[in-house]
Amino acid sequence: MMSPPRLRTRRIDTRHGLVDLSHGAGGRAAAHLIQEIFIDAFSNPALSRADDQAAFDISAGRMVMSTDGYVISPLFFPGGDIGSLAVHGTINDVAMAGAIPLHLAVGFIIEEGFPIADLQRIAQSMARAAREADITIVTGDTKVVERGHGDGVFITTTGIGMVPHGIVLSASRAAPGDHVILSGSVGDHGVAVMSRRANLGFETELLSDSAALHGLVAIMVRTAGAALHAMRDPTRGGLASALNEIAQTAGIGFLIDEQAIPVRPEVTAACELLGLDPLYVANEGKLIAIVAPETSAALLSAMRVHPLGCDAAIIGEVIEDDQCFVQMTTSFGGGRIVDWLSGEQLPRIC
Amino acid sequence: MMSPPRLRTRRIDTRHGLVDLSHGAGGRAAAHLIQEIFIDAFSNPALSRADDQAAFDISAGRMVMSTDGYVISPLFFPGGDIGSLAVHGTINDVAMAGAIPLHLAVGFIIEEGFPIADLQRIAQSMARAAREADITIVTGDTKVVERGHGDGVFITTTGIGMVPHGIVLSASRAAPGDHVILSGSVGDHGVAVMSRRANLGFETELLSDSAALHGLVAIMVRTAGAALHAMRDPTRGGLASALNEIAQTAGIGFLIDEQAIPVRPEVTAACELLGLDPLYVANEGKLIAIVAPETSAALLSAMRVHPLGCDAAIIGEVIEDDQCFVQMTTSFGGGRIVDWLSGEQLPRIC
């Protein structure tokens, strides 16, 4: 009765191809792009079912869910790219609740004309980051917008994870007397991105600290248990913003010691050159932990055994303060308020 | 020891304000925007904790997760806006697995200069859609990109839900002999958006069918149980693309009857004017169900009682076909292959 359709088995040209609007439509080009770029890279049974949603079994318990958009510019930077960052960043947001991350969903918004080779590189970087973190990218979505209405690629990842029984981490649990532990040096990510953006050629290349923190978190949860009150990864807005947010939420203040905060000499130098304060510069592989004082020494020791916690330090404590200020004793022995960031210090850093 | 910081208690100007890059940084402006526009609208305990992730209790069982980016243009269209669409669309993707949707995460990517009043209108529309669907927006994220690097606002929503015990819906379960039920008329959403975009003034305004389908789905699951094999919401690419995707996944073909497919006369007329085929036009409140033939009559009756299923119809059946074609008997008695969409028929329709 019917004549067969013209079979346009157009494969994706991963060397010279560009994303066009047809890749965002519900047609054959979109199906090819999804299969050859994403499903091949992320390969797992849930994705391969090719339904519009993933299905998986879950045990009863406390789940966390977190979503983050990634609009970083440039897309590729020393120490990572938007793909690895989109995996690490959302894993970390899930892990900050003390949870074990399980699955990720990923949404791409791609600008027409974006090189397919770059998209493939990003997808493979995401796949590698997910594999290393033992987390599965179970479902995804791709949209394409016209040239000039996006900027290369934006990625939104959403993660879910399960919190071990009895663990309740929340900024609101920060209490006067608690110690503040920082897992390592601050400013690495932001400075690495800014130096690439400003085309600064430093002698020793600065690398982003982008990394998945859930392994370190698992050790911390095991060591400190209920004495671990809150965690936060100081991403955009840096350490200063993360502390201010916790202070505001918990209705407390902080007193921190500038000398105790690890900053790499190269980061200090680059910050002076770029006119930045490292306390406000984004990190993508660091965490702040608020812990009961009697447990902080044991927690610190446990953290230092992990590669991502080897420079961990106690940087201060929680104090009573109705005004929720973050105060800092400076290296010169004076004091200053580490205020909220006003304005945008570093746009599109994550 | 310290002088108090200047307290810039800048409130958001919801009448004349514009989003600027500071609203995407981790500072005070971002905190104000998130509190006054999003948390106030979406108000619920999980969001108000102001952590970077939501936590909630989950029972053991089969969970589904789905993510979708919304880049529709224009942002406001007859029958909805990007906010309500971003809630309905992701609820529907979760529901298509037979699941009861529970929670949504939402990520905004906003272009610098976007009116805050529009953002508030979108947030309130999302809140209303979520409330009506009895689903909670538990966590979110906001990014701002420079003027000319985005397009107003893009939204990515991610939903999770739980599948009732014993229900396994998947395109791969479509089997020869199964009946195909369509829940109502096709083409309404795409034509409503295109008519607004083309500034066509039809006498009777066409409205998008944007709606949350999980209530209808719950009835269908209860009625058909394991006889319900697969569901799909025919969004971008329309009915034609959804059927082709199922055919490809299941390794089967379809034989459908053009006369059985409900299309509103206004949609037919607009499609002729715009040069569109309603079978390829996006829907946002319709579903296709693949069901064992002995259960289709009962399922159809049950669907017709629900407001979103009152025009439901059996439109064809699954057939054996190694080539996975979607064949259609036309109104004139002839036949045609309903092929995959090639190229982008309607860019940014969702």
Chai-1 contact restraints between the chains, C-beta under 6 A:
chainA,res_idxA,chainB,res_idxB,connection_type,confidence,min_distance_angstrom,max_distance_angstrom,comment,restraint_id
A,M1,B,G335,contact,1.0,0.0,6.0,A-B,restraint_1
A,M2,B,Q327,contact,1.0,0.0,6.0,A-B,restraint_2
A,M2,B,G335,contact,1.0,0.0,6.0,A-B,restraint_3
A,M2,B,I337,contact,1.0,0.0,6.0,A-B,restraint_4
A,P5,B,I337,contact,1.0,0.0,6.0,A-B,restraint_5
A,P5,B,D339,contact,1.0,0.0,6.0,A-B,restraint_6
A,R8,B,S342,contact,1.0,0.0,6.0,A-B,restraint_7
A,L21,B,E344,contact,1.0,0.0,6.0,A-B,restraint_8
A,L21,B,P347,contact,1.0,0.0,6.0,A-B,restraint_9
A,S22,B,G343,contact,1.0,0.0,6.0,A-B,restraint_10
A,S22,B,E344,contact,1.0,0.0,6.0,A-B,restraint_11
A,A25,B,G237,contact,1.0,0.0,6.0,A-B,restraint_12
A,A25,B,L341,contact,1.0,0.0,6.0,A-B,restraint_13
A,A25,B,E344,contact,1.0,0.0,6.0,A-B,restraint_14
A,G26,B,R236,contact,1.0,0.0,6.0,A-B,restraint_15
A,G26,B,G237,contact,1.0,0.0,6.0,A-B,restraint_16
A,G26,B,S241,contact,1.0,0.0,6.0,A-B,restraint_17
A,G27,B,G237,contact,1.0,0.0,6.0,A-B,restraint_18
A,G27,B,W340,contact,1.0,0.0,6.0,A-B,restraint_19
A,G27,B,L341,contact,1.0,0.0,6.0,A-B,restraint_20
A,G27,B,S342,contact,1.0,0.0,6.0,A-B,restraint_21
A,R28,B,W340,contact,1.0,0.0,6.0,A-B,restraint_22
A,R49,B,S170,contact,1.0,0.0,6.0,A-B,restraint_23
A,A50,B,T249,contact,1.0,0.0,6.0,A-B,restraint_24
A,D51,B,S170,contact,1.0,0.0,6.0,A-B,restraint_25
A,D51,B,A171,contact,1.0,0.0,6.0,A-B,restraint_26
A,D52,B,D93,contact,1.0,0.0,6.0,A-B,restraint_27
A,D52,B,M96,contact,1.0,0.0,6.0,A-B,restraint_28
A,Q53,B,V64,contact,1.0,0.0,6.0,A-B,restraint_29
A,Q53,B,S66,contact,1.0,0.0,6.0,A-B,restraint_30
A,Q53,B,D93,contact,1.0,0.0,6.0,A-B,restraint_31
A,Q53,B,V94,contact,1.0,0.0,6.0,A-B,restraint_32
A,Q53,B,A97,contact,1.0,0.0,6.0,A-B,restraint_33
A,A54,B,M65,contact,1.0,0.0,6.0,A-B,restraint_34
A,A55,B,R62,contact,1.0,0.0,6.0,A-B,restraint_35
A,A55,B,V64,contact,1.0,0.0,6.0,A-B,restraint_36
A,A55,B,A97,contact,1.0,0.0,6.0,A-B,restraint_37
A,D57,B,R62,contact,1.0,0.0,6.0,A-B,restraint_38
A,I58,B,I58,contact,1.0,0.0,6.0,A-B,restraint_39
A,I58,B,M63,contact,1.0,0.0,6.0,A-B,restraint_40
A,S59,B,A60,contact,1.0,0.0,6.0,A-B,restraint_41
A,A60,B,S59,contact,1.0,0.0,6.0,A-B,restraint_42
A,A60,B,A60,contact,1.0,0.0,6.0,A-B,restraint_43
A,R62,B,A55,contact,1.0,0.0,6.0,A-B,restraint_44
A,R62,B,D57,contact,1.0,0.0,6.0,A-B,restraint_45
A,M63,B,F56,contact,1.0,0.0,6.0,A-B,restraint_46
A,M63,B,I58,contact,1.0,0.0,6.0,A-B,restraint_47
A,V64,B,Q53,contact,1.0,0.0,6.0,A-B,restraint_48
A,V64,B,A55,contact,1.0,0.0,6.0,A-B,restraint_49
A,M65,B,A54,contact,1.0,0.0,6.0,A-B,restraint_50
A,M65,B,A105,contact,1.0,0.0,6.0,A-B,restraint_51
A,M65,B,T139,contact,1.0,0.0,6.0,A-B,restraint_52
A,S66,B,Q53,contact,1.0,0.0,6.0,A-B,restraint_53
A,S66,B,T139,contact,1.0,0.0,6.0,A-B,restraint_54
A,T67,B,A105,contact,1.0,0.0,6.0,A-B,restraint_55
A,T67,B,G107,contact,1.0,0.0,6.0,A-B,restraint_56
A,T67,B,T139,contact,1.0,0.0,6.0,A-B,restraint_57
A,T67,B,D141,contact,1.0,0.0,6.0,A-B,restraint_58
A,T67,B,T158,contact,1.0,0.0,6.0,A-B,restraint_59
A,D68,B,D141,contact,1.0,0.0,6.0,A-B,restraint_60
A,G69,B,G107,contact,1.0,0.0,6.0,A-B,restraint_61
A,G69,B,I109,contact,1.0,0.0,6.0,A-B,restraint_62
A,G69,B,D141,contact,1.0,0.0,6.0,A-B,restraint_63
A,G69,B,K143,contact,1.0,0.0,6.0,A-B,restraint_64
A,V71,B,K143,contact,1.0,0.0,6.0,A-B,restraint_65
A,V71,B,V145,contact,1.0,0.0,6.0,A-B,restraint_66
A,D93,B,D52,contact,1.0,0.0,6.0,A-B,restraint_67
A,D93,B,Q53,contact,1.0,0.0,6.0,A-B,restraint_68
A,V94,B,Q53,contact,1.0,0.0,6.0,A-B,restraint_69
A,M96,B,D52,contact,1.0,0.0,6.0,A-B,restraint_70
A,A97,B,Q53,contact,1.0,0.0,6.0,A-B,restraint_71
A,A97,B,A55,contact,1.0,0.0,6.0,A-B,restraint_72
A,A105,B,M65,contact,1.0,0.0,6.0,A-B,restraint_73
A,A105,B,T67,contact,1.0,0.0,6.0,A-B,restraint_74
A,A105,B,T158,contact,1.0,0.0,6.0,A-B,restraint_75
A,G107,B,T67,contact,1.0,0.0,6.0,A-B,restraint_76
A,G107,B,G69,contact,1.0,0.0,6.0,A-B,restraint_77
A,G107,B,T156,contact,1.0,0.0,6.0,A-B,restraint_78
A,I109,B,G69,contact,1.0,0.0,6.0,A-B,restraint_79
A,I109,B,F154,contact,1.0,0.0,6.0,A-B,restraint_80
A,T139,B,M65,contact,1.0,0.0,6.0,A-B,restraint_81
A,T139,B,S66,contact,1.0,0.0,6.0,A-B,restraint_82
A,T139,B,T67,contact,1.0,0.0,6.0,A-B,restraint_83
A,D141,B,T67,contact,1.0,0.0,6.0,A-B,restraint_84
A,D141,B,D68,contact,1.0,0.0,6.0,A-B,restraint_85
A,D141,B,G69,contact,1.0,0.0,6.0,A-B,restraint_86
A,K143,B,G69,contact,1.0,0.0,6.0,A-B,restraint_87
A,K143,B,V71,contact,1.0,0.0,6.0,A-B,restraint_88
A,V145,B,V71,contact,1.0,0.0,6.0,A-B,restraint_89
A,H149,B,D151,contact,1.0,0.0,6.0,A-B,restraint_90
A,D151,B,H149,contact,1.0,0.0,6.0,A-B,restraint_91
A,F154,B,I109,contact,1.0,0.0,6.0,A-B,restraint_92
A,T156,B,G107,contact,1.0,0.0,6.0,A-B,restraint_93
A,T156,B,T156,contact,1.0,0.0,6.0,A-B,restraint_94
A,T158,B,T67,contact,1.0,0.0,6.0,A-B,restraint_95
A,T158,B,A105,contact,1.0,0.0,6.0,A-B,restraint_96
A,T158,B,T158,contact,1.0,0.0,6.0,A-B,restraint_97
A,S170,B,R49,contact,1.0,0.0,6.0,A-B,restraint_98
A,S170,B,D51,contact,1.0,0.0,6.0,A-B,restraint_99
A,A171,B,D51,contact,1.0,0.0,6.0,A-B,restraint_100
A,R236,B,G26,contact,1.0,0.0,6.0,A-B,restraint_101
A,G237,B,A25,contact,1.0,0.0,6.0,A-B,restraint_102
A,G237,B,G26,contact,1.0,0.0,6.0,A-B,restraint_103
A,G237,B,G27,contact,1.0,0.0,6.0,A-B,restraint_104
A,S241,B,G26,contact,1.0,0.0,6.0,A-B,restraint_105
A,T249,B,A50,contact,1.0,0.0,6.0,A-B,restraint_106
A,Q327,B,M2,contact,1.0,0.0,6.0,A-B,restraint_107
A,G335,B,M1,contact,1.0,0.0,6.0,A-B,restraint_108
A,G335,B,M2,contact,1.0,0.0,6.0,A-B,restraint_109
A,I337,B,M2,contact,1.0,0.0,6.0,A-B,restraint_110
A,I337,B,P5,contact,1.0,0.0,6.0,A-B,restraint_111
A,D339,B,P5,contact,1.0,0.0,6.0,A-B,restraint_112
A,W340,B,G27,contact,1.0,0.0,6.0,A-B,restraint_113
A,W340,B,R28,contact,1.0,0.0,6.0,A-B,restraint_114
A,L341,B,A25,contact,1.0,0.0,6.0,A-B,restraint_115
A,L341,B,G27,contact,1.0,0.0,6.0,A-B,restraint_116
A,S342,B,R8,contact,1.0,0.0,6.0,A-B,restraint_117
A,S342,B,G27,contact,1.0,0.0,6.0,A-B,restraint_118
A,G343,B,S22,contact,1.0,0.0,6.0,A-B,restraint_119
A,E344,B,L21,contact,1.0,0.0,6.0,A-B,restraint_120
A,E344,B,S22,contact,1.0,0.0,6.0,A-B,restraint_121
A,E344,B,A25,contact,1.0,0.0,6.0,A-B,restraint_122
A,P347,B,L21,contact,1.0,0.0,6.0,A-B,restraint_123
